Amino acid sequence: MKKIFVISIIISLILFTAIIKNSTKRIDDQIFTIKENIRGFKKDFENIKLEYDYLSSAERLNEFQVMYFEDEFIKKDIKNIKIIDEIMNNFKIKKFKFTDE
């Protein structure tokens, strides 16, 4: 009777260990996949940020104005920007929400 009890405990511990090992392996794979996705997003973000900083600098905008638009630019207050939504041929004008508000 003791041998059967000891053997059953050992087998249950082995099964329990295998289940835990498989679940941690699955979690490790998910963590690896998420880290790889984050790495790709960081690379894209850095490229987009570099492009944004380069194209939206005041000097570059002035250069583009002189090169392509001459005197067509008019300075506007940023708080007057509105969003127009069209839903089923109905237009709604909403205030633009800035990220730092």
FENZIGI-V891041 format. One record per residue. N is the residue number from 0. NEAR is the number of other ideal C-beta (glycine too) atoms within 10 Angstrom. Layout:
# FENZIGI-V891041
N:NEAR + N:NEAR
This chain:
# FENZIGI-V891041
0:5 + 1:6 + 2:7 + 3:8 + 4:9 + 5:10 + 6:10 + 7:10 + 8:10 + 9:10 + 10:10 + 11:10 + 12:10 + 13:10 + 14:10 + 15:10 + 16:10 + 17:10 + 18:10 + 19:10 + 20:10 + 21:10 + 22:10 + 23:10 + 24:10 + 25:10 + 26:10 + 27:10 + 28:10 + 29:10 + 30:10 + 31:10 + 32:10 + 33:10 + 34:10 + 35:10 + 36:10 + 37:11 + 38:10 + 39:10 + 40:10 + 41:10 + 42:10 + 43:10 + 44:11 + 45:10 + 46:10 + 47:10 + 48:10 + 49:10 + 50:10 + 51:10 + 52:10 + 53:9 + 54:10 + 55:9 + 56:11 + 57:7 + 58:7 + 59:12 + 60:12 + 61:11 + 62:11 + 63:12 + 64:13 + 65:10 + 66:8 + 67:8 + 68:9 + 69:8 + 70:7 + 71:7 + 72:11 + 73:5 + 74:4 + 75:8 + 76:6 + 77:7 + 78:8 + 79:8 + 80:10 + 81:8 + 82:10 + 83:8 + 84:9 + 85:8 + 86:7 + 87:4 + 88:5 + 89:7 + 90:8 + 91:9 + 92:8 + 93:9 + 94:10 + 95:11 + 96:8 + 97:9 + 98:4 + 99:4 + 100:5
